[in-house]
Amino acid sequence: MFVLGVLVGLSAINVMACGYLSWEKINSKAHNREVNVLDKPTSQPHIIFILADDQGFRDVGYHGSEIKTPTLDRLAAEGVKLENYYVQPICTPSRSQFITGRYQIHTGLQHSIIRPTQPNCLPLENVTLPQKLKDVGYSTHMVGKWHLGFYKRDCMPTQRGFDTFFGSLLGSGDYYSHFKCDSPGICGYDLYEGEHAAWEQDNGIYSTLMYTQKAVNILAAHNPKQPLFLYLAFQAVHSPLQVPAKYLERYKSIPNLHRRKYAAMVTCLDEAVNNITLALEKYGYYDNSILVYSSDNGGQPKAGGSNWPLRGSKGTYWEGGIRAVGFVHSPLLMKKGTLCRGLVHITDWYPTLVTLAEGQLEEDLDLDGYDVWEAISEGRPSPRQDILHNIDPIYTKAKNGSWKAGYGIWNTAIQAAIRVGDWKLLTGIPGYSDWVPPQTFSSLMTNRWHNERVSWDRGKSVWLFNITADPYERVDLSHRYPHVIKKLLLRLAQYNKTAVPVRYPPKDSRSNPQLNGGVWGPWYKEKEEEEEEQEGSLSTNRLGKRKRKKKVKRKKFKIFKVLDKPPINCIIYLSGLSGFVSLCIY
């Protein structure tokens, strides 16, 4: 009894000093002797970053959806809703920008996604967020979807800063069997534990439930007095539309089968987030935690998603493709239950979270993100005033785009988008541009109704909107404000001067899972990796660090770059060992 009394007494002192442990937890820990009460809790917050896949802007209860998301609604209401928050329009770019804090034009991932058969991955010279957190003592764990390349071992999550990894390497797959076919005959298994296929972990469990349980196990096993970074990248609610029947039953009133399945998947995801927050409380993390929730891009209406009333969808640079659901929930917030209307971008999480973790942000990281914690936590103005949504030099060119249309500053045939203050500029082909209310598509996706169609002007290659006044992009102001167009085109041209060549290699036949035991995974041999490293070293010595990022040559990679001098638009590419070839349009 005397020993127990001393322990409780010491616990009381600890509560007075730290102010966040409850009496119930103290008594439980003293009784079970699970935690040494003399240990001091970390001053560094636990960071839990939850990334949903393809969740549309409207597909959360607090944005007016018919889909029930009580957990997300509650967490957002008790935290800070990010109502001017932007991501990228597709999977790989958003994930790369989150984990590097850098725009696509600075990592070579400007075009499309990393495909399963491509010898490509997030460039190894980029210092990742988990690497920075490990430097200051964090235990780093990833559960879920990677989609940043895996053609060689160095590209794997456990080689990029994560202590543990459990999840999939590809962009999508079956929620139960974890198989993925990239094309006929090119099929394989895609569930990993660390750097090996997790055959023994596969019990046919729905991935949302499986990933949640894995995350809970990590929380249960870790000491909450040591800082933890958990990146939970759910497969949900990306197609294929699969969900346990018990969730589907809740949405019998929705006639559109795709929307019904999608709604059930979102509700299952909502329950998963609830189980994560319960685990944070149960295992002693919650009071010193920061939970960030984000979607990776806009929803896909043909797959049940909705971005209404925003224009466009996933894969486009209209607001429906890039404006995302996002919020921060944390006891550490200064002002809770508020809206943050300051501009926030997915690249901002890197400097924000590293700073909160008491890490260092060296200048040579060349970050494009800003530390936005004071804007989120205290309601101060955001330090971010602009966003380069992207410049994609190899996307299909707008037939009527030209240097003339871009005032001799920019070739408007090129797909690009930028936001500066209230203004947003798009050039080239921005993508599917209709406004699509929920359930617009029938079960067979052949008929459409209530769909607000856009009369496409084939001669158009420039759009300008005041996004603050017109968030739904209904009034194009490009003819009314040519001086604004010119200023934004100049910003695009300036950004393009800092761009590195696009990494988008042709597929490699050796990637076929049938050559790798039926599993999607690294296929490059060690000798090839050594050759790549040697080429990189030579480039570094010759060109210096900054120039190397722009000019490094890699075997089997096509390298593209748009030159920024009018009136000629040129693409230079390197194919194999054949040398440079240039294609110019006058």
N, C-alpha and C positions, 0 to 999 in steps of 0.2 A: 504494500500500500504506500509506503514511504517513497519507493522508487517511482511508482505511478504518479504520486503527487508532485514530485520534482519534475517529471516529464511534462505534466500538464502546466506547471508553473512556467517552465521554460517556453512552452508553446505559447502561453499568453504573452510573454515578452516578445516572441517572434511576431505575433499578430499585431501588436502595437507598433512594431518597427516597420512591418511590411504592409499591413492594412488590407490584405486581400484574401486570407484564408478564413473560412467559416469555422465556427466552434465544432460543428458536426464533423468536418474533415479533420480538424486537429485531434479530437478525441479518437476518431477512427484510426488515424496514423499512429497515435501514441499507443493505442491498444494493440494494434497489429504489428507495430515496430517495422512497418514497410519503408518508412522514410526517416532518416536521421533528422530530428527536429532542430539540430544545431546547424544543419546545412542552410546556407543562404540562397534564396531563390535568385535566378538570373535576372539581371536588369534588362536583358535583351528579350524582346517579345517573341513568343511563338508565332510563326507565320503559317497560316493555312490558306493556300490559294486554290480555289475551286473554279475550274474552267468547264463550262458546258459547251456542247458541240452543236452548232446550228440552231440554237434557240433564238426564235424571232423576237424583235423588239416588243411586240404586243403579247408575247406568250408568257406572261407573268401576271398574276392577279392584280397587282397594283398599277398595271398599265391598262386595266379594263378588260382583261381577257376572260372568256368563259371557262378557261382552264383553272382548276383549283390548285393554288400554290400557297397554302397557309404558312408554311415554314419560311419560304422566301419573302413573303409579305411581312411577316413578323420581324425577321432579322433586318430587313431593309428599313422598316418603320422605326426600329430601335437603334438603327445605325445612321448611315448617311447614304442617300440615294444619289447616284451619279447620273444626272440627267443631260449631260453634254459630254458623253463618254464615247470614244471612238476606238475601233479595232480595225482589222483588215477584212476584205470581203471573202477570203477563203482561209482554209485551215493552216497550212504551213507558214504563210507569211505572219499571221497573228502569233503563232507559237514562237517563231524565230524572233519576233520583235519583243515579246515578253521576256524571253530568256537571255537576250543580248542588250536590250535597251537601245537598239539601233534600227534605223529604217532599212527596208529591203534593198534600196539602192546602195547601201554600204555593206551588205553581206552577200550580194550577188543573187539574191532570191527574189528578184523583181517579177519573174514570170511564172505564173501557175503555181502548182504544188510540186513537192518531191514525190515522184512516182515510184512504185515498188521496184521496177526493173532498172531504174537509173542509178549509175554509179555517182551518187551525189549525196551530200549531207550539209548540215550547218557547218560553215568553214571553221576549221579547227583553231584558227588564230583568234577567234572571238572568245573572250573570257565570259563564261556564263554566270548567271545569277547564283545558282547553287555553288559554283566554285568560289564566288566572293563571300557567300555566307559560310562556307566551310572554313575560309581563312580566319573568321572571327569566332570559331568554335561551334557552329551549328551542326547538328545532325540533319542530313538532307535525305529526303525520301520522295520518290515519285511513284504514283499509282495511276494507271490509265494509259491514255493514247499519247504516243511520242510524236510521230509524223515529222521528224527532222532528219531522216536519213539513217541508213544502217549498212551501207554496202561494204564497209570495213569495220573492224572491231573498235577503232578509235572514235567512231561516230556514235557508239551506243551510249545510252543514258548514264550508265555507271562509269563511263570514261569522260563524261562531260560535267561531272560534279556531284552526281547523286550517289550516296552510300548504298542505297537499295533501289531497285526498280521492279515493279510488277505490272505488266500490262501488255499492250500491243504496240508494234512498231509501225504499222501501216495506218492509213487514214480511215479505213472502215473495214467491216467484216461482220460475220454472223455473231449475234449477241450470245448465242448458246454454244455453238460448235467452235467458234473462233477461227473459222476457215475463211479465206479470201481468195477469189479468183480475179486476177488482173485482166486476163483474156482467156479464151478457150485453151485448155491444156496447161495454163500457167496458174496453178492453184497451190495453196499451201496453208499450213497451220500458223497462227499468229497469236500466241500467248507466251509471254516470257517471265521468268523469274531471274533477275540479274541478267546474265549473258547467255542463258540457256533456255531452250523451250521448256515450258512448264506443263509437260504432259501429266505429271502426277497431281497437279493442282486443278486439272480440268475435270469437273464433276457435272458438266452441263448446266452450270448455274448462270442465270441471266447476268450479264456483265455489270450492270448498275449495282446489283446486290453484291456481286463478288468483289468489286472494287471497294465498295463501302466497308465490307467486312475486313478486307485487307488493311484499309486505312485505320479502322478501329483497333485492329491487332497491333498496328504500329504505335498508336497512342497508348495502348495498354502496356506495351513492353518498354517504352522509353521513360526515362526519369524526367518528370516535368520541371525539375530544378535546373535542367540543362536545356539550352535553346534548341528548338526544333523548327525545321522548314518542311512542310508537307505540301507537295504539289499534286493535287488530285484532279486529273484531266479525264472527266467522264467521256465515254463513248456516246452516251445519250446527249442529244436526241437525234443524232445523225441517222440517215437511212442505212440499212433497211429498217422498215417500221416493224419492230418486234417488241412485244411486251407481255408479261404474265397476264393471264386471263382475268385475275381478280381486279386489276387496275382498269381493264377494258370495260368491265361491267358498269363502272361508274359513269360512263359517257354514252350510254345507249341512246340518249336524246340527240346526239350529233349524227345526222344522216350521212355525211361524207365519211366514208370508211378511212381514208387517209388522215383526215383531221381527227377522227375518233381515236385511232391508234396513236397518233402524235400526242394528243392531249393526255392519254393514259401514260405515255412515256414520260411526259413532263411531270405528272403527278408522282410517278415512281421516283423520279429524280428529286423531287421536293422532299419526299420521305427519306431519301438517302441523306440529304443535307441535314435533315432533322436528327438522324442517327449520329451524324458526325458531331453536331453541336452537343448532343447528349453525352457523347464520349469525351468531348473537351471538358465538360463539367465534371463528369464522373471521375476522370483520372487527374484532375487538378491543373488543367491548362487554361481554362476559360478566362480567368481574371487577368491573365497576362498574355492574352492572345489577340491577334489581328486576323480576322477572316475576311478575305476578299472574294467576291463572287463576280464572275464575268462570263459572257458568251464569247465565242471566238469569232463569230461573224453573224450576219443576218440570217433569217430563216428562209427556207426554200418552200414557196407556196405549193409546188407540185408534190412535195413530200409532207404536206400537212402544216407547215409553218406559216406564221403571219407576221408581217412587219407593219401592218396598217396602223396609223394612216401615212406612214412613210412611203416614199416612192422606191420602187425597185426591190431587189431581192439579193440573196446570197450570190456572190460572184460578180456583183456590179459595184460601181463607185457612187451610185445614188445612195441617199441616206439609209434606205432599207438594207443595204448591203454592209454598211460600215458603222452605223450608230447602234450601240449594243446595250443590252441589259447589264447593269453593273451596280454594285453597292459595296460598302465596307461596313462590317459589324465588329465592334470592339469596345470593351470597357475602357480602353485607353483613349477613346475619342473625347475631345474637349466639349464639343457640341453634338449631342445625339438627337436623333429624330428630326433631322434636317435634310434639305436638298442641296446638293452641290451643283450649281449651274456653270461653274468655271470649266474651261476646256481641259479635258483629261484624255490622254492617249495611252494605248497599251504599252508603249515604250517607257512610260513614266513609272511603271511599277519597279523597274530595275533600280534607278537611283533612289526612289522613295523607300523601298524595302531595305536596301543596303545601308542607307543612312539610319533608318530606325534600328537596324541590327548593330549599329555602332561600327560599321565597316568604313573602308576608305574608297573614294572614287578618284582614281588617278586620271590625269588629263589624257593619257594615251589610250584610254578606253574609247575615246571619240563617241561619247553617248549622244543620242538624239532625244533622250528622255529628260524630264525635269523632276525634281523632288516636289511633289504636289501635296505632301502631308498636311501642311498648314492650311492649304485651300480646302482640303477634305475635312480635317479635324476641327479647325477653328473658323471656317467660313471666310478666310481671307481670299483676295483675288488670286487666280491661278497664274503662276509664272509663265505658263504656256499661252502664246498668242497665235500660233499657227501650227498646222499639221501638213506634212507632205504625205498625202494618201498613197501616192506611188507614181513612178514613171516606168512604164513597161515598153522598152524599145522593140520587142519582137512580137507583141500582140498584133492581131490583124489590124492593118492600117485603115483609117477612114478614107474612102475613095476620093472624097472631095476636100480632104484636109490639105493644107499647104503652108508654106512660109508666108505667103501673101496674106492668108487669113489670120496668121499670127503676127501681123505687122512687121515681118522680117525678124522677129525675136525668137519665134518658136514654130516648129512644124506641127500644125494642129492635126495632122494625120496620126500622130503618136498618142497612144492612150496614156493620159496623165490626169491627176486630180490633186488640188491643193486647197487648203483652207487658211485664210489669213484674216484674223479678226472675225467680222460678221460675214465676210465674203468667201464664197466657194466657187472655184473655177474647174471645169472639166473640159478636156480636149480628147479628140479621137473618137473611139466607140466606147461609151461608158458602160454599156450592157443593157439588158432587159429593163425597160423603163416604165412599166405600167404601175398603177396603184391597185393593189390586189387585196380586197377585204377577205376575212376568213371564210373558208368553205367555197371559194370561188370555183375551184375545180371539182368536177364530179368524181365519183369513185373510179371511173375509167380514165380520168384526166383528158377527156376528149372535148367536152363541152364546157363553156365558160359563161357565167352570168354575173351581173352586177360588177363587171370588170371595167374599170375606167381606162379605155384604150388611148394610146398616144398616137396622134397622126405624125408618123415619122417623116422628118424633113431630111431627105437623103443628101441635100447639099450642105447640111449643118455639121460643123466639127468643133464648135466652141459654145459652151453654156456658162452663164454667170447667175448666181443666186445670192440674195441676202438671206443666209440661213437663219439668222436670229429672227428676222421679221417673217420669213417664209420657210419654216423647217420642212415643209412638205414638197418643196421644189416645184411649185406650180407656176411661178412667174419668172420666165427667163429674161434677164436684164442685160444680156450681152450687147444688144444694139443701143441701149440707152446709156451705158457707161463704158465707152471705149478706153478712157483713161485708166479705169480700174482694171480692165482686161490687160492692158499693157504692163501695169505694175505687177500683176500676178504672173504674167508670162515671163517677166524678167526674173521673178523668184524661182520659177521652174527652171529657167536656163541656168541660174546660179547653182541650184541643187544638182542639176545634171552634170555640172563640171566636177562634182565630188563623187559621182557614181562610179562603182567598180563594174567590171564586165559581168554580164549575166551568166549564171551557172545553170545550164539546162542541157545536159548531155543526152545523147541518144541512148536507147535501152541497151542493156548488156545481156546477151543470151545466157550467160553464166548465172544470172540472178534467178533462174527457174528453180523453184523449191524442190522439184523432182531431182535436181542435182545436189540437193542439200538435205537429204533425209526427209523430204516432204515438208520442210519448215522454211518460212521466210526468215532470212538472216544474212549476216555478212558473207560475201562470196569472194572478195578480193583476197589474194594470197599475200603473205608477209613480204615477199620480194617486191611486189608491185607497190606496196605501201612505202617501202624503203626508197624506191625510185621517186615516188611523189615527194617524199620529204627532202631528198637530195635536190630535186628541181626547185622546191621552195626555198631551200637554203641558198642556192646559187642566186636566185632572184633577189633574195634579201640583201646579199652582199653587194650586188650590182646596183640596185635601185634605191636601197634604203627602205625603211618601214612603210612610209606613206605611199611611195610609188609602187612598191611591191603589191600592195592591195589592189592597185588598179591594173597591173600588167603581168601578174604571175601567170605563167603558161602551165597548163596541166594536160597530160596525155588524155586523149579520148574525149576532151571537153570542147564543145563549140563555144566560143567566146564572142559575145555581141556587145557593141557599144554604139550609141548614137552620138555622132559628132554634132557640136552645137554652133557651127558657123554657117549662116545662110549664104547663098541660096541653095546649097547642095545638102541633101540629107543622105548620109552614107551609113552603111552598116559594115563593119569590119569583122571578119570571123576567121577563126583558126580551126581547121579540121584535120585531125590526126597530125601527120608530119608534113602535110602538103604545103604549108606556108600560109601567109596572109592573103586573103582575097577580099576585095571591096566591091560593094554594090552601091551605086549612087543614083539618086533620082533628081533630075533637074527640073 
